Amino acid sequence: MGRRKEQVEDGVVKTEPHLYKAFGSNRDNFANSLLMTRKMHDKKYSRYKQKEILAQKLSISFHPEDNDRLTYEQAYKIAEDFAREFFWSKGYEVLFAVHTDTAHTHVHFLVSNCNVKDGKSFRRGPAELKEMCRYFGEQCREYGLTHSYRDSYYVKDKDRERQNFAEYQMKKRDKLSFREEIKVLLRNAMNRPKNKTLQDVIDYAKKYYLMDVRLRGNTISYALKYRTDKKGKPMAVRESRLGARFTVAGITEYLKKKEKSRY
């Protein structure tokens, strides 16, 4: 879910400590909790046998048009309500995490395949998925976001599963345009709990992302030392080319909204 040991060691952080949660168990001991639930209902519970489905994977993704107005904390609250409504209220332990490493905000869920109350397996058919989609859309509307509707629900990209974590991350990063990479890095910096001011974000981006950030009055520009143009010079972009979220005013407003949403 973005906090595994190998992920941290590879330097890829997909979520933050305040953006993932579990219902029915300790979030950092989720796997063991699933095994205990299965044992309680006399079901097979070895984590090493691949044919045994211990948990189902689902995800929700917000509309790209909401990138510059949706905070990670809002996504967390929407996901929390969603997880409680469709999984935990029906007796299924669930772990969810808001991912912050891509240009668009999305949430992953791991749902136990064994009901706490009666041991039944988790089922999700077209009718259930449509209901989830409708409910998620209404949640988005309540937050002033886009109500998007999907007519397909299953990801068939099996190649992704065959790649190790580092290989997939590198391949995915190569697909990002320069501007999108800047946005992803800035979102991560803005999302850090300890970053509460514009200067905090700038300092963090410089230290951890080797980003050259130049602040002149009420304008700001960004450059990455390892992304160069044809002449070998670092590529740079002004705030106005990235969208309102990444201007001086936009970052400041986002940080204020982030702090308010915590209380």
C-alpha positions in Angstrom: 0.0 0.0 0.0 3.0 2.3 -0.4 4.9 1.8 2.9 6.6 -1.5 2.4 10.2 -1.9 3.4 11.4 -2.3 -0.2 9.5 0.8 -1.3 11.1 3.0 1.3 14.5 1.6 0.6 14.0 2.3 -3.1 13.3 5.9 -2.2 9.7 5.8 -3.5 7.1 6.9 -1.0 3.6 6.3 -2.3 1.6 7.6 0.7 2.1 9.3 4.0 1.5 8.1 7.6 -1.7 10.2 8.0 -3.1 9.1 4.7 -3.7 5.4 5.3 -6.0 3.5 7.7 -7.5 0.1 8.5 -10.9 -0.8 9.8 -11.1 -3.9 12.0 -7.3 -4.2 12.7 -4.1 -2.3 13.3 -3.1 -0.8 10.0 0.5 -1.9 10.3 -0.4 -5.5 11.3 -3.2 -5.9 8.7 -1.9 -9.1 7.1 -1.6 -11.0 10.4 -5.1 -9.8 11.3 -6.5 -11.3 8.1 -4.8 -14.6 8.9 -6.2 -14.7 12.4 -9.7 -14.0 11.1 -9.4 -16.9 8.7 -8.1 -19.2 11.4 -11.1 -18.3 13.6 -13.5 -19.5 10.9 -11.4 -22.7 10.2 -10.4 -21.5 6.7 -7.0 -21.9 5.1 -4.7 -19.1 6.2 -1.2 -19.6 4.8 0.1 -16.3 3.4 2.6 -18.3 1.2 0.1 -20.2 -1.0 -0.7 -18.0 -4.0 -3.9 -19.8 -4.8 -5.5 -18.7 -1.5 -7.0 -15.2 -1.9 -6.5 -13.4 1.4 -7.7 -10.0 0.2 -9.3 -8.3 -2.7 -7.9 -5.2 -4.3 -10.0 -2.2 -5.4 -9.3 1.4 -6.1 -11.0 4.7 -6.7 -9.5 7.5 -8.8 -10.5 11.1 -8.9 -11.2 13.1 -12.1 -8.1 14.8 -13.6 -9.9 18.1 -13.5 -9.9 18.0 -9.7 -6.1 17.8 -9.4 -5.7 21.4 -8.5 -8.6 21.7 -6.0 -8.6 18.3 -4.2 -6.4 18.0 -1.1 -5.1 14.6 0.0 -6.9 15.1 3.3 -10.2 15.4 1.4 -9.4 12.3 -0.5 -8.6 10.5 2.8 -12.0 11.5 4.2 -13.9 10.3 1.1 -12.0 7.0 1.1 -12.6 6.6 4.9 -16.4 7.0 4.4 -16.3 4.7 1.3 -14.4 2.0 3.2 -16.8 2.1 6.1 -19.9 2.0 3.9 -19.0 -0.9 1.6 -16.6 -3.0 3.6 -16.3 -2.6 7.3 -20.1 -2.1 7.9 -20.6 -5.5 6.2 -18.0 -7.3 8.3 -14.9 -7.1 6.1 -11.6 -5.8 7.4 -10.2 -3.2 5.1 -6.9 -1.2 4.7 -6.8 1.8 2.4 -4.2 4.4 1.4 -4.3 7.6 -0.5 -1.4 7.5 -3.0 0.5 10.7 -3.7 3.2 9.6 -6.2 1.3 10.2 -9.4 -0.2 13.2 -11.2 -3.7 12.2 -10.3 -5.0 11.4 -6.8 -6.2 7.9 -6.2 -6.9 5.5 -3.4 -6.2 1.7 -3.1 -8.2 -0.7 -0.9 -7.3 -4.1 0.4 -10.4 -5.9 1.5 -10.3 -9.1 3.6 -11.7 -12.2 1.8 -13.1 -13.5 5.0 -16.0 -11.9 6.8 -15.3 -11.3 10.5 -18.9 -12.4 11.5 -19.6 -15.4 9.4 -16.4 -16.3 7.4 -18.0 -15.7 4.0 -15.8 -14.6 1.1 -16.0 -11.1 -0.2 -18.0 -10.8 -3.4 -18.1 -7.9 -5.9 -20.2 -8.2 -9.1 -21.3 -5.6 -11.7 -24.2 -4.5 -9.5 -22.0 -3.9 -6.5 -19.4 -2.1 -8.5 -22.0 0.2 -10.1 -23.4 1.0 -6.6 -19.8 1.8 -5.4 -19.3 4.0 -8.5 -22.6 5.9 -7.9 -21.8 6.4 -4.2 -18.3 7.6 -4.9 -19.7 10.1 -7.5 -22.1 11.5 -4.9 -19.3 11.9 -2.4 -17.3 13.9 -5.0 -20.3 16.1 -5.6 -20.6 16.9 -1.9 -17.0 18.2 -2.0 -17.6 20.2 -5.1 -15.7 17.8 -7.3 -16.4 16.1 -10.6 -18.9 13.2 -10.6 -17.3 10.9 -13.2 -18.8 7.5 -14.1 -16.8 4.5 -15.4 -18.3 1.8 -17.5 -15.4 -0.6 -17.0 -14.0 -1.8 -13.7 -11.2 -4.3 -14.2 -7.5 -3.6 -14.9 -6.1 -6.2 -17.3 -2.5 -5.1 -17.2 -0.8 -8.3 -16.1 2.6 -7.1 -17.2 2.6 -4.7 -14.2 2.4 -7.6 -11.8 5.4 -9.4 -13.4 7.7 -6.4 -12.9 9.5 -5.8 -9.6 8.6 -2.6 -7.7 11.7 -0.6 -8.8 11.3 -1.5 -12.5 7.7 -0.5 -12.6 8.4 2.8 -10.8 11.2 3.7 -13.2 9.1 2.9 -16.2 6.2 4.9 -14.9 8.4 7.9 -14.1 9.8 7.9 -17.7 6.3 8.4 -19.0 5.8 11.6 -17.0 6.4 14.9 -18.9 8.6 17.4 -17.3 5.7 19.5 -16.0 3.9 16.5 -14.7 7.0 15.4 -12.8 7.3 18.8 -11.2 3.6 18.7 -10.2 4.0 15.2 -8.6 7.1 16.3 -6.6 5.5 19.6 -5.5 2.3 17.8 -4.4 4.4 15.4 -2.3 6.2 18.4 -0.7 3.0 20.2 -0.1 1.5 17.1 1.5 4.2 16.5 4.1 2.7 17.0 7.5 5.6 19.2 8.7 5.5 21.5 5.7 3.2 24.3 6.8 4.5 27.3 4.9 5.6 28.1 1.4 9.2 28.3 2.6 8.8 24.8 4.1 7.7 23.4 0.7 10.6 25.2 -1.1 13.2 24.0 1.3 11.9 20.4 1.1 11.8 20.4 -2.7 15.4 21.7 -2.8 16.7 19.2 -0.3 15.0 16.0 -1.3 14.1 16.5 -5.0 17.2 18.6 -6.0 14.7 21.1 -7.4 15.9 24.6 -8.2 13.1 26.9 -6.9 13.3 30.6 -7.5 10.9 32.9 -5.7 10.7 36.5 -6.8 8.1 38.5 -5.0 4.7 36.9 -5.8 6.0 34.7 -8.7 7.9 31.4 -8.5 9.6 29.1 -11.0 10.9 25.5 -10.8 13.7 23.5 -12.4 15.1 20.0 -12.1 18.8 19.6 -12.4 18.6 16.1 -13.8 16.1 17.1 -16.5 17.9 19.0 -19.3 17.0 20.4 -22.7 18.8 19.8 -26.0 21.6 22.3 -25.0 22.2 20.5 -21.7 20.6 23.2 -19.5 18.2 22.3 -16.7 14.6 22.5 -17.8 12.6 25.2 -16.0 8.9 26.2 -15.9 7.1 29.2 -14.5 4.2 28.8 -12.0 1.7 30.0 -14.5 2.4 27.1 -16.8 1.6 24.5 -14.1 -1.8 25.8 -12.9 -3.2 27.8 -10.1 -2.4 25.2 -7.4 1.4 25.7 -7.9 1.5 29.5 -7.8 2.6 31.3 -4.6 -1.0 32.0 -3.8 -2.1 28.5 -4.7 0.4 26.8 -2.5 -0.3 29.1 0.4 -4.0 28.5 0.1 -3.6 24.7 -0.2 -1.4 24.6 3.0 -4.0 26.6 4.9 -6.8 24.3 3.8 -4.7 21.3 4.7 -4.2 22.5 8.2 -7.9 23.3 8.7 -8.9 19.8 7.5 -7.0 18.2 10.3 -9.2 19.7 13.0 
